[in-house]
């Protein structure tokens, strides 16, 4: 064989060898790439769930300016996440709302429609068969911790019952932040679900009573009282009662707002309401500072890049709107809540005006981001598509809020009045229906009347809109098996002609 032929043969072999080596190397790289992609897909986000208590939606400085209120940490979440401007609680009072938040179910499903009294038996009302947030994530391999206010109807300290491995209950917000910070500093195994449940600005309840001469301590620390009138925020623009408000609301106003009761604001002057708002804003600033400690620690521990943060409140606070303080009613200040989600690097800052019910939507949203199955029995919707900018043309037409007004302390006609209610919110209107009174409905055009000052339920021009919302509520009641809603509507059909 000639030298030339030998070289050719050797060269050919080497080329073929190089091709084979390249082929197998490429295959190995492709295999590794595929494996890494699968690993990346399987990587679960940490979840930090932050809840304040009794904060209305606009009560943040990025919403209302910083002349009277400064919330740099809530503002930071908004600047880096998605703000849902039309988010509502499932029920405007603590225990029913929190029961929904942690089970993803409506009030009529949990069995909790009001804050139970101490003497009442929990087992007679709460549907203990419902699976809750902690259980979902504990069973999925998440490390779970809960710090702060509970107001839940099951034993948080029992991991089998609650799903939370580490629990410290406290109504002092500094205790909440200290424990949450310490948890993060221990470099918890990923993934984790950490709940930081704060009390403030709920201390406004005691503060309102203290303005009438009582001496009730504030669990999260004293804030003092304003000394200069020019430091006081203005009264709300919708301070007066709604024109033609439902009769039941008028009755409950008189039964709630008694000097010796839980809501001693019946004789509040404009200055009193301004002082209450001043205190309310200080409490929001206090809880904002506690939230900031947790956010800073998350960043210091390099955990913020793979942590989904969900921030909301269990319900709002009227703070003088329509002459009410606290919650329980269907007015915007009581039912609409702050709702922000942030996931750094996964989506940017934006705002959505889609209708959201935090009580039924947060749990499926968390499950969705974690790549976990969303049970079909959960009535809510994941807002992940809205947050990540995906098309959501088939979003919901309405949301429903439920309540049972049962905190009155004064007698009316020989008894303490209570009243069931349902609220339905569509893109433009809000419709409410109640169990008592001759005028049991309200209809508000939120586009033209954002302060809810005029009840349009008996206006002939809005008859079509009224009937449309009755139909939507009936549709909801049948689909979700809400017997109370059906009864309320049947009473309207039977007793009212309009």
Phi, psi and omega in degrees: 000133182291157179298320180300318181290323179297316179298319179299315181295317180296318180296320179297319180297317181295321178296317179296321179297319179297319178298317180295318180297315179298319181298311182291326177295316178298320179295321179294317178298318178297320180295316179296319180298317179297320181294317180294322178297319179296319178297318181298320179294328183279347182294122183266142177283147165290155179229125174248115182253111182252125180236128166261172183237117172078042179249120179280159194303321186274357187278062174213147188291334177290346178266316189246007183084165186252023178292320183244351184210134179231117181231073185298329183280321172295322178297322180296317176300318180294322182289342182244001184225199181251126179261125176260103189281344180241055179258135182235153174280162180280337181200127188278050172203153198304295189297314176300318180296314181292327175299323176289313182306320187266351175246343184073021184241156177287164179305315183291344176273321180286335183087001182250108182249355180203169177289113183297146175279160185302322185280350182280145180277125180295320185296340182282342187239311188289134178277090186289352179280349180287135177282143183243171186308310182301320180295317179305312186279327175298315180293337179272005177095006177284146166279134189234137179216144180226122178232130173121206183292139181260279186055036175250158188264018175225167186280104180297329183286349179262104186300329178293324183275327185253334184086356182261127183279323179241126184220129168224113180271137180199145173261005178258115187295331178293328175293321180298309183294321179300315181290322178295318178297314179298322178299314181293325181289339178282005180054064185298150178297138178273147355272161178228154169245114180244121178257124174246101187254104185269156179273315183289151010270031181299337178301351177297338178297310178292321181300320179297323179287323180295330176293345176256020172098002178276172182227073182255123181293151177263123188297336182259011178107145182288153181238354182078193182225149182294142181250342181236132184294331182287351176272353183279136173290160180289164174291156177296147182293341179251046182294327184281156176299155177295137177293130181060038179297153179305144183304319181300325178293322178295317178297314182293327177302314181291328182279334179278312194271066178252147187301327182261005182267194181285339185234070187276057186245006184301332181249019179298137172271172177302321179295321177301315180296324179293322177294319179298317179295322177302312179296319180301317180292325177295323180292324177293321177295322178297315181288329176298320179296321178294319177298321180300324178298320180290316180298320180294319178295320178303317180289317181298328181271008180056038180255350188288337182288335181239035180233121173278124178253127176243121181238129178201184174229157184286333176189180183259200180211127183291322177049039177107346178301123181059023178079016180254149163240169185066216194230225175072335183265170186268004180296156185306317183297335181270327188256332183270134191231159172292143179207111181227137171235140180227135176216092188302132178086347182259328173202156184263191182283137177195177177225139178238136177257013177294146180288127182231141173246106187297330181297325182251347184262336185292315182298309177299329177295314178298315179299320181296311179297330180277357181073023181261158180293135175264112182302141182296335183285347177287128185279348185277181180233141174288134177265011178305316178301322179293321182289322185270005174082013178280159182296133179225050183293332180264049177278174185289155179272335184203165168231157182238136175241140183242152172202166176221098183287108187216037180242014178294152180237345182260150178281140172229118184055040174085003179215159175276118186284145170228165183201132174275152179206157174223142179235136175236129182245121173255187185302322185246329190243160171232128179241133178232144177222142187233168185269351184225157177105162175277331174250101190254000185238154169224147176222128183232137174268096186290341178290316181262347183220067184296341178274358178057048185271341185233125175274117184263008188298333180254009178277119182304332181293340184248018181299318181297317179296318179301310181294326177299317182286328172299317180296318180296319179293321177296320177300314177299312184301320180288318181292320184261005178059044178269094184294325180296317179298318179297319179296317179301318180289324177297321177297323176296314180299321186278331190243345182242139184268340187282000000 
